[in-house]
Structures are given as C-alpha cells and as structure tokens.
Amino acid sequence: MNNDDFNELAGRIQGLGDFVMHLTAELETKQLIDGERLNQGVREFAANRCFEGDHLQATKRTLNEIAQFLNDARMRRQVQQRQRQNRKYSS
C-alpha cells in the first residue's frame, strides 16, 4: 500500500468514525437512544471479544476510544445544560 492509498483509507475510516459519533450524540440528545447503555455495551463488546491479530488490537483500542469520546461528549453536554439552567434561574 502506498502513501496515497493509506491516506485515502485512513480518511475514509476517520469519516465513518466521525459520522457514527455525531449520529450517536444527536440520537442521544433527542433521547432516542440510551447513550450510557450504548457506551457500556461498546466497552463490554471490546472487553469480551476475542481480538486475535495485530490489526484487531487496533479495533479493540478504537472501540474503547469511541466509548470514551461518547462519554466525554455526554458529560460536556450535561455541564453545558446545567450552566444554561443556572444562568436562566440567576437572571
């Protein structure tokens, strides 16, 4: 695989990952999915799945990174919501 092919593949994978994370956040914000349950499910899947082979270790790491990203995003949204509510009540 040459450098251009690698960059193309990496870009496509990044695009898919970004899309999934954005979609998940939108669905969670609209209360159409339980984000905490999904996050736990991703972590359990990564922990319990047999990942043989070097490239599959990257899969496990990526699943855990996605779960952490989604958790962090949820925490930021909760903090922002509390800040908006505090400003609303203090004015």
DSSP file (Angstrom, degrees, kcal/mol; ACC not computed):
  #  RESIDUE AA STRUCTURE BP1 BP2  ACC     N-H-->O    O-->H-N    N-H-->O    O-->H-N    TCO  KAPPA ALPHA  PHI   PSI    X-CA   Y-CA   Z-CA
    1    1 A M              0   0    0      0, 0.0     2,-0.1     0, 0.0     0, 0.0   0.000 360.0 360.0 360.0 127.7    0.0    0.0    0.0
    2    2 A N     >  -     0   0    0      1,-0.1     4,-2.5     4,-0.0     5,-0.2  -0.355 360.0 -97.4 -87.7 174.5    1.5    3.3   -1.0
    3    3 A N  H  > S+     0   0    0      1,-0.2     4,-2.6     2,-0.2     5,-0.2   0.868 122.6  51.8 -61.3 -40.6    1.1    6.6    1.0
    4    4 A D  H  > S+     0   0    0      2,-0.2     4,-2.3     1,-0.2    -1,-0.2   0.914 110.8  48.5 -63.9 -42.1   -1.8    7.9   -1.1
    5    5 A D  H  > S+     0   0    0      2,-0.2     4,-2.6     1,-0.2    -2,-0.2   0.916 112.0  49.4 -63.4 -42.5   -3.7    4.6   -0.6
    6    6 A F  H  X S+     0   0    0     -4,-2.5     4,-3.2     1,-0.2     5,-0.2   0.933 111.0  49.1 -61.9 -46.0   -3.1    4.7    3.1
    7    7 A N  H  X S+     0   0    0     -4,-2.6     4,-2.4     1,-0.2    -1,-0.2   0.885 111.3  50.3 -62.5 -38.5   -4.2    8.3    3.4
    8    8 A E  H  X S+     0   0    0     -4,-2.3     4,-2.2     2,-0.2    -1,-0.2   0.946 114.0  44.1 -63.3 -48.0   -7.4    7.5    1.4
    9    9 A L  H  X S+     0   0    0     -4,-2.6     4,-2.5     1,-0.2    -2,-0.2   0.929 114.2  49.3 -63.4 -46.2   -8.2    4.6    3.7
   10   10 A A  H  X S+     0   0    0     -4,-3.2     4,-2.5     1,-0.2    -1,-0.2   0.899 111.4  50.3 -60.8 -41.2   -7.4    6.5    6.9
   11   11 A G  H  X S+     0   0    0     -4,-2.4     4,-2.4    -5,-0.2    -1,-0.2   0.894 110.7  48.4 -65.3 -40.5   -9.5    9.4    5.7
   12   12 A R  H  X S+     0   0    0     -4,-2.2     4,-2.3     2,-0.2    -2,-0.2   0.918 112.5  48.1 -66.5 -42.6  -12.5    7.2    5.0
   13   13 A I  H  X S+     0   0    0     -4,-2.5     4,-2.6     2,-0.2    -2,-0.2   0.919 112.2  49.5 -63.2 -43.5  -12.2    5.4    8.3
   14   14 A Q  H  X S+     0   0    0     -4,-2.5     4,-2.8    -5,-0.2     5,-0.2   0.909 109.9  51.9 -61.4 -42.1  -12.0    8.7   10.1
   15   15 A G  H  X S+     0   0    0     -4,-2.4     4,-2.3     2,-0.2    -2,-0.2   0.913 110.7  47.2 -61.5 -43.7  -15.0   10.0    8.2
   16   16 A L  H  X S+     0   0    0     -4,-2.3     4,-2.6     2,-0.2    -2,-0.2   0.920 113.0  49.0 -63.5 -43.9  -17.0    6.9    9.2
   17   17 A G  H  X S+     0   0    0     -4,-2.6     4,-2.4     1,-0.2    -2,-0.2   0.928 111.7  48.4 -61.6 -45.3  -16.0    7.2   12.8
   18   18 A D  H  X S+     0   0    0     -4,-2.8     4,-2.5     1,-0.2    -1,-0.2   0.904 111.8  50.6 -61.7 -41.1  -16.8   10.9   13.0
   19   19 A F  H  X S+     0   0    0     -4,-2.3     4,-3.0    -5,-0.2     5,-0.2   0.938 110.4  48.2 -62.2 -47.5  -20.2   10.2   11.4
   20   20 A V  H  X S+     0   0    0     -4,-2.6     4,-2.5     1,-0.2    -2,-0.2   0.913 113.6  47.2 -61.0 -43.5  -21.1    7.4   13.9
   21   21 A M  H  X S+     0   0    0     -4,-2.4     4,-2.2     2,-0.2    -1,-0.2   0.906 114.1  46.7 -66.7 -40.6  -20.0    9.6   16.8
   22   22 A H  H  X S+     0   0    0     -4,-2.5     4,-2.4    -5,-0.2    -2,-0.2   0.933 113.7  48.5 -65.9 -45.1  -22.0   12.6   15.6
   23   23 A L  H  X S+     0   0    0     -4,-3.0     4,-2.6     1,-0.2     5,-0.2   0.917 111.2  50.4 -60.7 -44.1  -25.1   10.5   14.8
   24   24 A T  H  X S+     0   0    0     -4,-2.5     4,-2.4    -5,-0.2    -1,-0.2   0.921 110.5  49.2 -60.6 -45.1  -24.9    8.8   18.3
   25   25 A A  H  X S+     0   0    0     -4,-2.2     4,-2.6     2,-0.2    -1,-0.2   0.907 111.7  49.2 -62.6 -41.6  -24.7   12.2   20.0
   26   26 A E  H  X S+     0   0    0     -4,-2.4     4,-2.0     2,-0.2    -2,-0.2   0.933 112.5  46.9 -63.3 -46.0  -27.6   13.5   18.0
   27   27 A L  H  <>S+     0   0    0     -4,-2.6     5,-3.1     1,-0.2     6,-0.9   0.877 113.9  48.6 -64.7 -37.3  -29.8   10.5   18.8
   28   28 A E  H ><5S+     0   0    0     -4,-2.4     3,-1.6    -5,-0.2    -2,-0.2   0.919 109.1  52.3 -68.3 -43.2  -28.8   10.7   22.5
   29   29 A T  H 3<5S+     0   0    0     -4,-2.6    -2,-0.2     1,-0.3    -1,-0.2   0.873 110.5  48.1 -59.7 -38.1  -29.6   14.4   22.7
   30   30 A K  T 3<5S-     0   0    0     -4,-2.0    -1,-0.3    -5,-0.2    -2,-0.2   0.370 115.3-120.8 -84.0   5.4  -33.0   13.7   21.2
   31   31 A Q  T < 5S+     0   0    0     -3,-1.6    -3,-0.2     2,-0.1    -2,-0.1   0.831  77.1 126.6  58.0  37.7  -33.4   10.9   23.8
   32   32 A L  S   <S+     0   0    0     -5,-3.1     2,-0.3    -6,-0.2    -4,-0.2   0.610  73.3  29.4 -94.9 -16.9  -33.9    8.3   21.0
   33   33 A I  S    S-     0   0    0     -6,-0.9     2,-1.0    -9,-0.1    -1,-0.1  -0.960  82.6-116.1-136.6 157.4  -31.2    6.1   22.4
   34   34 A D     >  -     0   0    0     -2,-0.3     4,-2.5     1,-0.2     5,-0.2  -0.820  29.2-169.6 -92.7  99.4  -29.8    5.4   25.8
   35   35 A G  H  > S+     0   0    0     -2,-1.0     4,-2.7     1,-0.2    -1,-0.2   0.857  82.4  52.5 -62.2 -39.0  -26.2    6.7   25.4
   36   36 A E  H  > S+     0   0    0      2,-0.2     4,-2.3     1,-0.2    -1,-0.2   0.910 111.3  46.9 -65.3 -41.0  -24.9    5.3   28.7
   37   37 A R  H  > S+     0   0    0      2,-0.2     4,-2.4     1,-0.2    -2,-0.2   0.915 113.2  48.7 -66.8 -42.9  -26.3    1.8   27.9
   38   38 A L  H  X S+     0   0    0     -4,-2.5     4,-2.4     2,-0.2    -2,-0.2   0.930 111.0  51.1 -60.5 -45.5  -24.8    2.0   24.4
   39   39 A N  H  X S+     0   0    0     -4,-2.7     4,-2.3     1,-0.2    -2,-0.2   0.923 111.0  47.5 -58.5 -46.5  -21.4    3.1   25.8
   40   40 A Q  H  X S+     0   0    0     -4,-2.3     4,-2.6     1,-0.2    -1,-0.2   0.891 110.5  53.0 -62.9 -39.6  -21.4    0.3   28.3
   41   41 A G  H  X S+     0   0    0     -4,-2.4     4,-2.5     2,-0.2    -1,-0.2   0.889 108.5  49.3 -63.5 -40.1  -22.3   -2.2   25.5
   42   42 A V  H  X S+     0   0    0     -4,-2.4     4,-2.5     2,-0.2    -2,-0.2   0.925 112.3  48.3 -64.6 -44.6  -19.4   -1.0   23.3
   43   43 A R  H  X S+     0   0    0     -4,-2.3     4,-2.2     2,-0.2    -2,-0.2   0.907 112.9  47.6 -63.4 -41.8  -17.0   -1.3   26.3
   44   44 A E  H  X S+     0   0    0     -4,-2.6     4,-2.6     2,-0.2     5,-0.2   0.909 110.9  51.6 -66.3 -41.1  -18.3   -4.8   27.1
   45   45 A F  H  X S+     0   0    0     -4,-2.5     4,-1.9     1,-0.2    -2,-0.2   0.935 111.8  46.7 -59.3 -46.6  -18.0   -5.9   23.4
   46   46 A A  H  < S+     0   0    0     -4,-2.5    -1,-0.2     1,-0.2    -2,-0.2   0.876 115.5  46.3 -64.0 -37.3  -14.4   -4.7   23.3
   47   47 A A  H  < S+     0   0    0     -4,-2.2    -2,-0.2    -5,-0.2    -1,-0.2   0.854 119.7  37.3 -74.2 -34.7  -13.6   -6.4   26.6
   48   48 A N  H  < S+     0   0    0     -4,-2.6    -2,-0.2    -5,-0.2    -1,-0.2   0.648  92.5  97.6 -96.2 -16.9  -15.2   -9.7   25.8
   49   49 A R  S  < S-     0   0    0     -4,-1.9     2,-0.9    -5,-0.2    11,-0.0  -0.479  77.2-120.7 -75.7 142.5  -14.5  -10.1   22.1
   50   50 A C        -     0   0    0     -2,-0.2     2,-0.9     1,-0.0    -1,-0.1  -0.755  29.5-170.4 -84.4 109.7  -11.5  -12.3   21.1
   51   51 A F        +     0   0    0     -2,-0.9     2,-0.4    -5,-0.1    -1,-0.0  -0.808   9.4 176.7-106.0  91.6   -9.2   -9.9   19.1
   52   52 A E        +     0   0    0     -2,-0.9     4,-0.2     4,-0.1     3,-0.1  -0.774  44.3  40.7 -96.5 141.1   -6.6  -12.1   17.5
   53   53 A G  S  > S-     0   0    0     -2,-0.4     4,-1.0     2,-0.1     3,-0.5   0.088  88.7 -93.1 100.3 145.9   -4.0  -10.5   15.3
   54   54 A D  H >> S+     0   0    0      1,-0.2     4,-0.9     2,-0.2     3,-0.7   0.890 122.1  52.9 -60.2 -42.4   -2.2   -7.2   15.5
   55   55 A H  H 3> S+     0   0    0      1,-0.2     4,-0.9     2,-0.2    -1,-0.2   0.803 104.2  57.1 -68.2 -26.6   -4.7   -5.2   13.4
   56   56 A L  H 3> S+     0   0    0     -3,-0.5     4,-2.1     1,-0.2    -1,-0.2   0.728  95.3  64.2 -77.5 -20.3   -7.6   -6.4   15.6
   57   57 A Q  H <X S+     0   0    0     -4,-1.0     4,-2.3    -3,-0.7    -1,-0.2   0.869 100.5  53.1 -64.6 -35.1   -5.9   -4.9   18.7
   58   58 A A  H  X S+     0   0    0     -4,-0.9     4,-2.5     2,-0.2    -2,-0.2   0.858 105.3  54.9 -65.9 -34.3   -6.3   -1.6   17.0
   59   59 A T  H  X S+     0   0    0     -4,-0.9     4,-2.5     2,-0.2    -2,-0.2   0.942 109.0  46.4 -62.1 -47.8  -10.0   -2.4   16.6
   60   60 A K  H  X S+     0   0    0     -4,-2.1     4,-2.0     1,-0.2    -2,-0.2   0.921 113.6  48.5 -60.8 -45.3  -10.3   -3.0   20.4
   61   61 A R  H  X S+     0   0    0     -4,-2.3     4,-2.1     1,-0.2    -1,-0.2   0.902 111.2  50.8 -62.4 -41.3   -8.5    0.2   21.1
   62   62 A T  H  X S+     0   0    0     -4,-2.5     4,-2.7     2,-0.2    -2,-0.2   0.904 107.3  52.7 -65.9 -41.6  -10.6    2.1   18.7
   63   63 A L  H  X S+     0   0    0     -4,-2.5     4,-2.3     1,-0.2    -1,-0.2   0.917 111.2  46.9 -59.7 -43.0  -13.9    0.8   20.2
   64   64 A N  H  X S+     0   0    0     -4,-2.0     4,-2.2     2,-0.2    -1,-0.2   0.870 111.2  51.7 -66.4 -36.2  -12.7    1.9   23.7
   65   65 A E  H  X S+     0   0    0     -4,-2.1     4,-2.6     2,-0.2    -2,-0.2   0.899 109.9  49.3 -66.5 -40.5  -11.7    5.3   22.3
   66   66 A I  H  X S+     0   0    0     -4,-2.7     4,-2.7     2,-0.2     5,-0.2   0.931 110.6  50.2 -63.7 -44.8  -15.1    5.8   20.7
   67   67 A A  H  X S+     0   0    0     -4,-2.3     4,-2.2     1,-0.2    -2,-0.2   0.913 112.6  47.2 -59.5 -42.4  -16.8    4.8   24.0
   68   68 A Q  H  X S+     0   0    0     -4,-2.2     4,-2.9     2,-0.2    -1,-0.2   0.908 111.2  51.0 -66.0 -41.6  -14.6    7.3   25.9
   69   69 A F  H  X S+     0   0    0     -4,-2.6     4,-2.6     2,-0.2    -2,-0.2   0.933 111.5  47.5 -60.3 -46.7  -15.3   10.1   23.3
   70   70 A L  H  X S+     0   0    0     -4,-2.7     4,-2.2     2,-0.2    -1,-0.2   0.889 112.8  49.1 -63.9 -39.2  -19.1    9.5   23.6
   71   71 A N  H  X S+     0   0    0     -4,-2.2     4,-2.4    -5,-0.2    -2,-0.2   0.934 112.1  48.0 -64.6 -46.2  -18.9    9.5   27.4
   72   72 A D  H  X S+     0   0    0     -4,-2.9     4,-2.4     1,-0.2    -2,-0.2   0.905 111.3  50.8 -60.8 -41.9  -16.9   12.7   27.4
   73   73 A A  H  X S+     0   0    0     -4,-2.6     4,-2.3     1,-0.2    -1,-0.2   0.900 109.7  50.3 -63.6 -40.8  -19.3   14.4   24.9
   74   74 A R  H  X S+     0   0    0     -4,-2.2     4,-2.3     2,-0.2    -1,-0.2   0.921 110.0  50.2 -62.3 -43.8  -22.2   13.4   27.1
   75   75 A M  H  X S+     0   0    0     -4,-2.4     4,-2.3     1,-0.2    -2,-0.2   0.909 110.2  50.2 -61.9 -42.7  -20.5   14.9   30.2
   76   76 A R  H  X S+     0   0    0     -4,-2.4     4,-2.6     1,-0.2    -1,-0.2   0.915 110.3  49.9 -62.5 -42.4  -19.8   18.1   28.3
   77   77 A R  H  X S+     0   0    0     -4,-2.3     4,-2.4     1,-0.2    -1,-0.2   0.899 110.4  50.4 -63.6 -39.5  -23.5   18.4   27.2
   78   78 A Q  H  X S+     0   0    0     -4,-2.3     4,-2.3     2,-0.2    -1,-0.2   0.912 111.5  47.7 -65.1 -42.1  -24.7   17.8   30.8
   79   79 A V  H  X S+     0   0    0     -4,-2.3     4,-2.5     2,-0.2    -2,-0.2   0.929 112.6  49.1 -63.5 -44.9  -22.4   20.5   32.1
   80   80 A Q  H  X S+     0   0    0     -4,-2.6     4,-2.2     1,-0.2    -2,-0.2   0.895 110.6  50.8 -62.3 -40.0  -23.5   22.9   29.4
   81   81 A Q  H  X S+     0   0    0     -4,-2.4     4,-2.2     2,-0.2    -1,-0.2   0.915 110.7  48.6 -64.4 -42.8  -27.1   22.2   30.1
   82   82 A R  H  X S+     0   0    0     -4,-2.3     4,-2.6     1,-0.2    -2,-0.2   0.902 110.4  51.7 -62.7 -40.7  -26.6   22.8   33.9
   83   83 A Q  H  X S+     0   0    0     -4,-2.5     4,-2.3     2,-0.2    -2,-0.2   0.901 109.9  49.0 -63.6 -40.9  -24.8   26.1   33.1
   84   84 A R  H  X S+     0   0    0     -4,-2.2     4,-2.2     2,-0.2    -1,-0.2   0.905 112.1  48.8 -64.2 -40.8  -27.7   27.3   30.9
   85   85 A Q  H  X S+     0   0    0     -4,-2.2     4,-2.3     2,-0.2    -2,-0.2   0.905 110.7  50.7 -66.5 -40.4  -30.2   26.3   33.6
   86   86 A N  H  X S+     0   0    0     -4,-2.6     4,-1.7     1,-0.2    -2,-0.2   0.909 111.5  47.6 -64.0 -41.9  -28.1   28.2   36.2
   87   87 A R  H  X S+     0   0    0     -4,-2.3     4,-0.8     2,-0.2    -1,-0.2   0.892 111.0  52.6 -64.8 -38.1  -28.0   31.3   34.1
   88   88 A K  H  < S+     0   0    0     -4,-2.2     3,-0.4     1,-0.2    -2,-0.2   0.910 114.2  41.4 -63.1 -43.2  -31.7   31.1   33.4
   89   89 A Y  H  < S+     0   0    0     -4,-2.3    -1,-0.2     1,-0.2    -2,-0.2   0.729 112.8  53.6 -79.5 -21.9  -32.5   30.9   37.2
   90   90 A S  H  <        0   0    0     -4,-1.7    -1,-0.2     1,-0.2    -2,-0.2   0.556 360.0 360.0 -90.2  -7.4  -30.0   33.6   38.2
   91   91 A S     <        0   0    0     -4,-0.8    -1,-0.2    -3,-0.4    -2,-0.1   0.484 360.0 360.0 -96.1 360.0  -31.3   36.2   35.8
